Amino acid sequence: MLNGKRIIALCTYGIYEDQEFAFLSELGRIVAEKDCFLFIYTMNSEIGIASTDLTEVEVYNLIPYDKVDVIVIMNEKIKIRSVCQDIIDKATAKNVPVIVVDGEYDNVSMVRYNYAAGFEKVVRHVIEKHQVKKPHFMAGHRNNTFSDERINVFKKVLEENNIPFDNSMISYGDFWALPCRAATTELLKRDELPDSIICANDIMAINVCDVLNDAGIKVPEDILVSGFDGIDEAFLSSPGITTAVCDSGELAHAVLNSLEDVFAGKAKSTKLVEPVFIPNESCGCPRKDLHVTATVSELNNLFYHHEDEVHVYQSIISKFMIDKDIENSIRYLKENHAQYAQVVIEKSCIDLEKNFFYDDVEKGDRLVVYDSYSDIDNFYPYNPDEIIPHLSEIMKIGQPIIFNSLIYMDKCPGFVCYSYPRTMLIDYNQTPNLTNCFEMSIGGYVITRYQQYLRDKIQKMYQNDALTGLYNRLAFRTKIDELFKNPEYIGQKITVIMQDLNGLKQINDNLGHLAGDKAITAVAASLKQSCPPNAICVRAGGDELLAFILGDCDVDQICTAIDKRLAISSTELGFTVSASTGTYSTVYDGQMDISKIIGIADERMYEIKRHSKEIKKQLA
C-alpha cells in the first residue's frame, strides 16, 4: 500500500492494442473507485511469437514486491510460461497474491475467457445454421493450449453433426498473417476445396478471405469463413468477419471481482467471461458494424500522428548521438512529446572506463536522466524507495503509471515511466515510439561518448610521449603545421626553449635507469609547468625537451621558474637534477622554417652545456 491506496501491479504486453487498451481503461477506472492504484509493467515486443530476445522482460523486475498488494498477470499477452512463473515465484516469496488472466498456474486466482464456449457458438453457427458439409479448420500454433482447445471444439461439433473428421481438415496458420496465407495457398492446391474455413482467430480469417479473393473465390458465396476474438479489424474488413467478441469491459469487471475476493481474504477462485457471438457477412449473414466510425477516425489519427512522431524522434536521436544540442532536445521533448515521462538509467552507463553495452558491467546505482516533472536537466541520483520521483503527486491524479524497459544492443540500461493525466489511446499508442526514442538516444549517446573517449585515448597514446606526457615529435609537427596555416599569427612573437638533462649517463650508471626516467620526467614537468598554458611542450629525443611558445612571454622568468622547480625535484628525489637551457625568440613572418629556429635554440643550449662542462673541468 502506498499513500493510502492498494497497489495493483499488472504485467502485460501491447497496451496500445485496442482490446488491451479497452481492458486497461476500464480496469483503471473501476479500481480507482475502490481506492486502488494501477502500476502497468508492459513490453512492446511480442516475445512469445515475434521475438526470441527476452531482454525486455526486465520490466517485470521493476515490480516492488514489498510495496504492491496484488499482481495481475496477462498470461496470454506475455505468452512465455517461464516468465509468468518467475513473477509468481517472486510474489509468493513475498506473500503477494497473484491473479492470472487466461492461464492456469498453481496457487493463484484465475480469470479466463471461456474461449471454448465462445468458439463453440461460432462453429455451431457455421455448421448447423449454414449446413456446411466440408468444413476446414485453420488452427493456430501446433501444441498450443488455445489452438488445441479450439481443435477439440471443432471435432466435437463435427461429431455431433455426423461429419467424419480426419487430419486433412486442419491447417496451421500460427495465429498470424503470413503463415496463415501460406497455409491457405497450400489448401487451394487441393483437387477438392472445403465449403467453409473456420479460423481460430480474426487475423487469420481476414487473411483467408484475402487469399481466396485473389484466387477468384468469393466469400461467402463459394466458401464461408469465420474468425474468433472480435478485433476491430473484423468489422472494418470486407466482408465483415463472423466472430465472437471477447469483451474487454467484462474482463475488467471479472478481474475486479477477483481482486475483491483477494482483498477479502477469500479462497483462490476462477472467474469465467464468455465471449459474445456476432454473425457477419463472411458466413452469409447480414453485415454488422461495431464502433466502425470511431475506430476509423482513431486509426487515421494514430497513423498520421505516428508518421509525424517518427520524423521528430529521428532528429532528436541524431542530436543525442552526436552530443549536439542535447539540452534543447530535452526541453523540446518535455514541451511537445514526453511531457509525462521519466527515464532512469544505470549509473555505470556514463562510466568512460567501461562501456555498459560492450563490457560485463555490474548494475547498481541509478540516475534520473529525464524528468518531465522537473526543471532540472542534469542527471540526479535515483532513489529506488520512491519507485519514481514525484510519486505522491502523480498518484493524486489517479491515472495508471506505465513502465517500459529500455533495451539497446540486447541489454537493459534502465527504464522509462509514463504517467499521463488521462487515459487515451493516442497517448498509450505513442509509448513504444517514445521508449524507442529514449533507447536509441541514450544507447547512441553512451556508445558515441565511449568511442570519443577511446579515440581521444588512442590519439593521446599516438601523440604523447608515454614517459613524460609531452607531445612527441610527430605530434609537434602536426600542431605547428596547424598553427602556421593561420594567417592571424603573422607578426606575432615566437619563442623556442630547448632543454637537455645534465648528467643522464651518470644518473643511469650510478643510480639505475629508473632514476634516469624520474629525472627526465622531472625536467619535463618543470618545463611544462613553467611555460604559459598555450605552450607546445615536446620530448624531442631521449633527454632533449622543447617548448614552443606563440605570443609574448618573459623567457628569463620561465628559465628561473624551471631552475626553482628542478631544485625542489632534486630534494624530493634525493639526487641532483639539472638541465641546460637554450632559447631563441623571433617574429613569425609567414615564411619561417621552424627547423631553423629550433636549430638556433639547440645550438645555444649546447653552447651553455659545453660552457658548463668546461667550468666543471677547471674546478676539478
URPEPE-V309291 format. One line per field, one symbol per residue. ss: DSSP state (h for helix, s for strand, l for the rest). phi: phi as a letter, one per 30 degrees, with the letter a starting at -180 (. if undefined). psi: psi as a letter, one per 40 degrees, with the letter a starting at -180 (. if undefined). A space follows every 50 residues. Layout:
ss = ???
phi = ???
psi = ???
This chain:
ss = lsllsssssssssllllhhhhhhhhhhhhhhhlllsssssssslllllll llllhhhhhhhhlllllllssssshhhhllhhhhhhhhhhhhhlllssss slllllllssssslhhhhhhhhhhhhhhhlllllssssslllllhhhhhh hhhhhhhhhhllllllhhhsssllllhhhhhhhhhhhllllllllssssl lhhhhhhhhhhhhhlllllllllsssllslllhhhhlllllssssllhhh hhhhhhhhhhhhhllllllssssllsssllhhhllllllllhhhhhhhhh hhhhhhhhhhhhhhhhhhhhhllllhhhhhhhhhhhhlllsssssshhhh lllllllllllllllssssssllllllllssllhhhllllhhhhhhhlll ssssssssllssssssssllllllhhhhhhhhhhhhhhhhhhhhhhhhhh hhhhhhhhhhhhhsllllllslhhhhhhhhhhhhllhhhlllssssssss sllhhhhhhhhlhhhhhhhhhhhhhhhhhhlllllssssllllsssssss llllhhhhhhhhhhhhhhhhhhhlllllsssssssssllllllhhhhhhh hhhhhhhhhhhhhhhhhhhl
phi = .bhibdcccccabidddedddddddddedddddchcbccccbcccdddbd bcdceddeedddddedcdcacccdddddicdddddddddddddchcdbcc ciacbdhbdbbbddeddddddddddddcdchdcbdbccddddhceddddd dddedddeddchcdcbdddbccchibdddddddddddddddccdcabccd adedddddeddddddicdccecbdbbbakideddccdbddcdabdddddd ddddddddddddddidddbbccbcdcdbdaddcjcddbcchddddddddd edddddeddeddddddeddddchbiddddddddddbbbdbbbbbbddddc dddbcecccdcddadbbdcbbdcbddcddbdccdddibdieddddddjce cccbdcbbhibcdlbbbcbddacbddddddddddedddeddddddddddd ddddddddddddccdddcidddddddddddeddddcddddjcdbbcccbb ddiddddddccjddddddddddddddddddddeddccbcdaebcbbbcbc jdacdddddddddddddddddddiadbbbdbbbabacdcjbdcddddddd dddddddddddddddddddd
psi = hhfeihhhhhhaifeeidddddddddddddddeffihhhhhiiehgddde iehedeeddeeehgdedidihhhgddddehdddddddddddddefhihhh hfihiifiiihihgdddddddddddddddefiegiihgibiifhdddddd ddddddddddefhhiieeehihefeidddddddddddeeidhiieihhie idddddddddddddeehiheddhiiiahefidddedihiihhahhghddd dddddddddddddeeiihihhhhhihhhiadeeeiiihhhfddddddddd dddddddddddddddddddddefhfddddddddddddfefihhhihdede hedihdddighhibiiihehheeieheiiiihhddeciifdddddddeii hhhiihhhffiheaiihhgieihidddddedddddddddddddddddddd ddddddddddddeihdddeiiidddddddddddeehedeheiihhhhhih hhfdddddddeiddddddddddddddddddiideihhihdacfhiihhhh iiigdddddddddddddddddddeihhiihhiihiahheeeihddddddd ddddddddddddddddddd.
